[in-house]
Structures are given as C-alpha cells and as structure tokens.
Amino acid sequence: MRTLAVLAAWLLVSPAFAGDWLLSLNGERTQGTLLRGQVAPGVSVSLAGKPVRTTGDGFFAVGFGRDAALEQTLVLQKEEVTQQVLVTLSQREYDIQRVEGVPQRTVAPPPEAVLKRIRREAAGIKAARATDSDSESFLTNFQWPLTGRISGVYGSQRVYNGKPGRPHYGVDVARPTGTVVVAPADAVVTLVQNDNYYSGGTLILDHGYGVSSTMIHLSEVLVEKGQTVKQGDPVAKVGASGRATGPHLDWRLNWFEEKLDPVTVVPQMAGNNE
C-alpha cells in the first residue's frame, strides 16, 4: 500500500503539464528509465497506440528501453477530447567493448538441442514479465536488493570478432556466493527457474501494472511461485550459476517487454565502484 509520505512526495513533483489532466510524471528522463505518473479522474493514457492501465487513483507506469527514441508521446483522453504530452528522453552513452581474436566456437550459436531448452526457458520468462496485476507496489520507493561493488552496468555490450553480443540489461552487484538477496519492493513471485542455460537460478517478482524485477545467476531461491513477499524479505542467495564468471547478483527491472535500468528507481549506493 502507498504511504501518505509517498503520496506527498508525488504531489510535490512538478508535473509534465497537460492542462490539469496530467498531475505528475516522475522519474529520470533518459533511455532505460521507468516513469511513474498520475492523471486526473476520468483521463485515460496510451503510449505508441497502446492503452496504459491506470489505478483507481489514476496512477500508472511507463518504461522506455535501452535504445528508445528520444521523443515519446503520451496521449491523454477524456471523453471525446485528447491531449498529447511530449516526453523528451536524454541520450545515454553505453560502454561498448570490442574484442577481436576470440575463438569462433565461443561466439557461434549453441546446438539445436540446447536451443530448444533456451527457447523453453525464455518462454517462461516472457510469460512472467507479461503479468499485469493490480498490485500498486510499483508506486513505492524501491530499495537495493543487495549492496556491494557494482561490477556490471545496464546497457554495456561487447562486440566479439565484429559480431555484437547481447547488451547487458541489468546492474551487477558482486558479493560472495550465499549472500542473501532481498525483495526491492513488495511483490508476488511469478517465476522460479533453478538452472537456466544462460541465467542459472532465476527469479521474477511482480510489482504490479507490468513492473517486475528479474534476478539471475542465483545459487538458491528462497521463495516459491505464487508467494507474496514484502520489501526487505529474503528471496534468494547470490551465486554464479548459468553463464557467469563469478558470484554476483544481476538485477533487472522490466515494464512488460521493456528492459529497464534498475538504477533509475533506487538511491545511489555510496562508495560503490563501477
């Protein structure tokens, strides 16, 4: 549930003005961000031609991926009248590393038998991220699920022998295997996969209205699918499972299919080295 303090913070933020229809739009205006807003009663929201669901109080979330266009338009409608709100995102610079001379077998696609497994695991993850529950936990202030040295950042990418690898879509926090990971916000567990080919131990937590957290490379998951957890509850332990070179938590933030940067919704960790 939202606290009065959180609601007060929302009202103090300067809104992206659209008459008196858009009451607030909060978050870092950059690629990879999650924005949370509120519209007046009776106003509907859409983005890129798709409706954006709002709570009974008019709160909503929208997310913009790593390479999102810098000009985005929210369309607000009340009865037969529409208004457009331009949202301008800043361009991000990502760490791109080019590595030549890598053995070709290490960058070649996996065999067909493994591809079937990968597709099956990916389908489960996609289904969990499509969850559109009525939980309003996405509106609360998120906390870090783990603190420590930042060993990987959102959006970074390696190019092997001229072939781009997949960008990194999370933030990595390096800690020893077995270190406890907690829920960054209230949630319902929508996915537990213990031994994925790429991600190893994998956990997805639903925060409502399309917003979810993915945690991967875990050594152990401490919760079960369908379980409700509170912010700060232990949910997993750090590991190096799947394709990982050392123990760490890879935390990812999602808005449906959009992969977002978790750093945009939590306070900066003092003293961490990227």
N, C-alpha and C positions, 0 to 999 in steps of 0.2 A: 504494500500500500504506500502511496505517496505521503510524505510527512508535510506538515504545514511549512516547515523550513524550506523544503524543496520547492513547494508551490510559490513561496515568497520569492525565492531566487529566480524562478521563471518570470515572474511579473516585473522584476527589476531590469531584465534584459531588454535593450532597445529592439523592437520588432523590425522585421523587414516590412516596411509599411505597404499596405494594400487597403487603403481606406481604413475601416475599422473591422475588416474581416480577418486579417492575419494578426493575431495578438502577440505571437513570439515565434522566433526561429533561431534556435540556439545551437552552437557548435562551431568548430573551426571550418572556415570556408576554404577547403582545399580538396584536392583529389584524395580519395581514400577515406573520406570522412562520413560520420553518422551525424545527421542533423535531426533535432527533435523540436517540434513546434506545436502551436496551438492555434486553432481557428475559432471564430465566434460561433455560437449556436446556429445550426441550420446551414452551415457552409460545408461543402464537400471539397475534397482535394484530389487532384490527379497529377501524375508525372509521366511524361512521354506517352500520353494516351491511355495510361492505366490508372484505375482508381487507387487511391491510397486510403486505407481504412483508418478511421478516427475513433477514439474512445468516446464514451458518453459525454465527457467534458471537452471534446474537441482536440485532444492531444493526438499526435501522430509522429511517425518516424520515416525518414527517407535516407537512403545511403547512396554514395557515389564512389565507384570503384577506382582502381589504381590509375587507369588511363581515361577516366571520364572526361567528356567535353567540358570546357571551362565555362560555357554558358548553358545554364539549365533553366527551365521554366516550370514553375508550379502553376497549375490552373485551378483557380478557386471558383466555385459556382454556388449561387444561392437562388433557388427557384429558376427563373429563366435568364438570369444575369450572370456573366462570367467576368473574372478579372485575371490577369496574368501577372505573376511575380517573378522577376528575373533574379536568379541566384548565380552570382559570379564566383567561380572557384579559382584558387591560385594554382599555378603550375608547380608540380613538385619535381625536384631533382632526385633521381634514384642512383644508387651505387651499382654500376654496371661493370663487371669484371670480365675481361676477355682472356681465355686460356687456350693456347694452341699446343699441339703435340700430344693431346690426350689420346690414349688408345681408342680406336673407333668402337671397339666392342663395348666400352663403358658408356657410350652415348647412343648406341643403337637401341631400337625398340625391344622390349622384352619378348620372349617367345609367346606364341598364341595361347598356350596353356596358362601362362601367367597372366596374359591379357584378359582372359575370361574371369579370373579371380579379381583383377583390378577393377574391371567393369562392374562386377557384382558388389564389391565394397563401395565403389563410387556411387552406385545407385542408392545404397542405403544412406550414405551421407547426403546426397541430393534430396532424398525424401525427408530427412530430418530437418534440413535447412528450409524446406518449403512450409514448415509448420507456421500457422497463422493463428495463434491462440489469443485469448482475451486477457492474458496477464498484462499488467501495466508496470511490471518490474523494469522495463526498458527506460522508464522515466526517472528512475532513481540514480543517485550518484554511484558509479561503478568504482570498485577498488581493484588494485592489482591482485591477481590470484596467487602471486608469488613475487618476492622481491629478491634482487640479486644482480649480478653483472649481465648487462644486455649484450648478447653475443650474436644477435641477428636482428635486422630491422626490416620493416614492411617495404615491399617494392623492389628490394635488391634482386639482382639477376646475374647469372653467369652465362657467357657465350663460349661453348666448347667447340673448338675446330670450326668456328664460324657459324655454328648452329645454336641459336638461343635456347637455353634451358627455361623451365618454368620460373616465373618470378616468385619470390618468397612473399607469401601473403599473411605473415604473422609477425609477432615480436617474440624473439627467443630470450629466455632468461636462464642462464647457466647456474645450475645447482647440482649437488651430488644426487645420485640415484637414491630414491626412497624419501626425498624431501617432500613434505605434504603440500599439496596444491588445494586452494580453497575456491569456493564459488565467488566470482566477482560481483554478482548481484543475485537476488532471489531468482529461482529458476525451476523448471521441471526438466528432468533428464529425458531426452528424446532419442539418444543413441549411445550404445556401448558396444564397441568392437575392440576385441582384446589383442588382435595380432594382424593388423592390416599390412599389406605388402610394402607400401610406402610409408604410412603414418604410424605403424605399430599400434600400441594401445591408444584408442581414440574415443573421445567423449564429446557429446554435444549437449549444451544446456540451452533451453528455450527461455527467453526473457519476455516474449510477447510481441505481437504485431510484426512478426518477421525478423526480429532481432534475436540473434543467438550467439553463443560462444562455442568455438571448437578448440579442444585441447588435444595435442597429439604427442607421440613418442613416449607415452606414459609407461611406467613399469607395472602399475596396478591401478585399477579403477575401483573406488571405494563405494560407489553408489550403483543403483540398478535402474534400468529403463522404467519410466513412469514415476520415479520417486521425486518428491518435492524437496528442494533444498533452500536454505536461507543464505543470504550473503555472509561469507566467512566460514561456512560449513566446510569441513574437509571433504573433497570429492575424488581425489586421485593422488598419485605419487609420481614424482619426476622419474624419467627413465631415458633410455637411449634405444628404444625399440624402433622397428622399421628402418628406414634409411636415415640414420643419424650417426654422426661421427663422435658424439659424446653426450653425456647426460644433460638434458635441458628441458624446459617447458616451451613448447611452441604454442602460443595463444593466438587465436584468430577470432575476429569479430565479423559477423555476417548480417546483412539485411537481405533476406531471401537469397538470391543467387549472387548478389554483390558482395565481394570480399573486401572488407574494410580494415583500416588500421586501428587496432585497439588503443594505441597511444592517444588517439583523438578523444577518448572518453574517460581517461584516468589522469590523476595528477602526475607530474613528472617525478620520477624517483631520484631523490638527491643522492649524489655520489656515484651514480652508475656510469660505467664506461661502455660506450657503444663499440 
